[in-house]
Amino acid sequence: MNTPASKTAVDRHYDLIIIGTGSGNSIPGPEFEDQSIAIIEEASFGGTCLNVGCIPTKMYVHAADVALQTAESGRLGLDAEVNSVDWPGMVSRVFENRVDPIATAGEEYRRGPQTPNIDVYDQHAVFVGERTLRTGQGVHQRTISGDQVVVAAGSRPVIPEAIAASGVPYHTNEDIMRLPQLPKSLVIIGGGYIAMEFAHVFDALGTDVTIIARSTLLRNLDEDLHDRFNALAAERFDVRFGRTTMAADQTEEGITLRLDDGSTATGEVLLVAAGRIPNGDLLDLPSGGIETIGAGRLKVDQYGRSTSAPGVWALGDVSSPYMLKHVANAEMRAVRHNLLNPEKLQKMPHDHVPAAVFTHPQIATVGMTESQARKHGHNVTVKVQDYGDVAFGWAMEDTTGICKLIADQDTGKLLGAHYMGPQASTLIQQMITVLAFDLDVRQFAAKQYWIHPALPEVTENALLGLKFK
Ligand SMILES: Cc1cc2nc3c(=O)[nH]c(=O)nc-3n(C[C@H](O)[C@H](O)[C@H](O)COP(=O)(O)OP(=O)(O)OC[C@H]3O[C@@H](n4cnc5c(N)ncnc54)[C@H](O)[C@@H]3O)c2cc1C
């Protein structure tokens, strides 16, 4: 057993301490039954994804998709409209009926008789020594230590200084989904994926949306998707490209932002979605001897081990180069394996990480953009396939969807796949498989059936359009 070098008096020593119940909560399974475990969670069980991230946002996105499709169904010969939006009803569908019971049940399970080896601590944790933490249970402060500590503490929204200093009321992903009423107008600071998902949701449900973006929207996308998406977004929202918020005031109409070009933007409600910062800066990591990259991101090696503090591990948003739930889960599986198999360590799985943006049009990407592929010196072949040129695209009367594939002419290997349009996050899965199993795309189209006239024909046609030597 590693006993902590710290001289701090500890109330209890554990085999394993886990900070954070997002992906961290999935570590203790039956294999850990003989270990004493402390789980520390200062907020709701389930973390960001369940409570204030992926899951509730997509429940609203689906409603928004249906509303938008209804509004646009005239092109299919339908005369339909959304007559009203029951926002409070949506809030209860998402939270009261779905998310909150899952979070509560998750906590009860960990506190209950089914996991007798696990103690729950529900107060903010900080390191006070090597593998030693100060936290609490209700009003009781506790100091605990562990042979191993897994930091799975996630991330939080960045609040720009101009907003923090102004004192105006603002919302983030943590509370915007529980607004009591649907606002008439919304100003969003941010041009990343969270901003674009909320812009889609609120606009589709009838709110006027203004977006303040420091540069362009979704600026890391492949160029073709980026340009198309920005053009479409500019038609739909009031987008202030390349603008910084200098100050904010509360007025009768709501919140007014003053921008760096002297212009203003006003909304009944303000949403800040200007990026996320890992939570390590709130953990007093130096007291635990834990190195960071910047203020809050734990520095880990390829196996998820702290580079400076033996016995400390990290996973997910607090340490990962990818702030995505499927990555946090995959890293959790690697760390779980490594805790149990110290002689046979698994690497953090960071190859071919896909991502989706559930905005409108939906976007999904994996691998390199065209410019990255060229920069890496690949002899590239590229095909941009319009959804509108395959049969199901005709059925949908789609005019904006594209699938862009980038491959290496010399090796026949796929380098990147980028979709923008209906079902993008589903269609891309075949290309994720191609990359994960290192398949040759020269054979991928011809060697299998493609159901006619289903939407994956967009992928088939894109593959057939790639040119190889
Ligand atoms: C609006 C939004 C939408 C998103 N949509 C998607 C999506 O569609 N797909 C996708 O892949 N990803 C999405 N993400 C990202 C995804 O939610 C995160 O990558 C993922 O949840 C990170 O998991 P985690 O376990 O690292 O951290 P978290 O789930 O954030 O868990 C960390 C937990 O640690 C607790 N904690 C932190 N510090 C302390 C402390 N000092 N003491 C005690 N407890 C502490 C926190 O309360 C929290 O519960 C979205 C994020 C947001 C904000």
The ligand as a Gaussian input file, in Angstrom:
#p B3LYP/6-31G(d) Opt

LIG

0 1
 C      -23.991000      22.218000     -23.342000
 C      -23.061000      21.065000     -23.578000
 C      -23.359000      20.144000     -24.542000
 C      -22.512000      19.076000     -24.757000
 N      -22.815000      18.183000     -25.734000
 C      -21.986000      17.157000     -25.983000
 C      -22.292000      16.212000     -26.992000
 O      -23.317000      16.302000     -27.668000
 N      -21.440000      15.180000     -27.190000
 C      -20.291000      15.053000     -26.459000
 O      -19.539000      14.116000     -26.687000
 N      -19.970000      15.940000     -25.489000
 C      -20.794000      16.983000     -25.237000
 N      -20.493000      17.865000     -24.243000
 C      -19.243000      17.665000     -23.481000
 C      -19.428000      16.635000     -22.372000
 O      -20.533000      16.989000     -21.594000
 C      -18.178000      16.553000     -21.513000
 O      -17.061000      16.298000     -22.335000
 C      -18.272000      15.429000     -20.485000
 O      -19.460000      15.519000     -19.758000
 C      -17.065000      15.468000     -19.547000
 O      -17.189000      14.451000     -18.598000
 P      -16.258000      14.423000     -17.314000
 O      -16.570000      13.148000     -16.621000
 O      -14.858000      14.693000     -17.709000
 O      -16.700000      15.670000     -16.444000
 P      -18.118000      16.068000     -15.840000
 O      -19.214000      15.283000     -16.419000
 O      -18.180000      17.536000     -15.910000
 O      -18.017000      15.611000     -14.320000
 C      -17.216000      16.274000     -13.416000
 C      -17.909000      16.264000     -12.067000
 O      -16.965000      16.622000     -11.072000
 C      -17.589000      17.413000     -10.097000
 N      -16.533000      18.208000      -9.493000
 C      -15.663000      19.024000     -10.125000
 N      -14.775000      19.531000      -9.262000
 C      -15.097000      19.045000      -8.047000
 C      -14.548000      19.228000      -6.759000
 N      -13.475000      19.976000      -6.560000
 N      -15.130000      18.595000      -5.724000
 C      -16.229000      17.808000      -5.909000
 N      -16.781000      17.599000      -7.117000
 C      -16.223000      18.200000      -8.165000
 C      -18.575000      18.250000     -10.894000
 O      -19.631000      18.709000     -10.052000
 C      -19.037000      17.288000     -11.962000
 O      -20.236000      16.639000     -11.594000
 C      -21.334000      18.927000     -23.975000
 C      -21.029000      19.859000     -22.987000
 C      -21.880000      20.919000     -22.774000
 C      -21.548000      21.910000     -21.702000

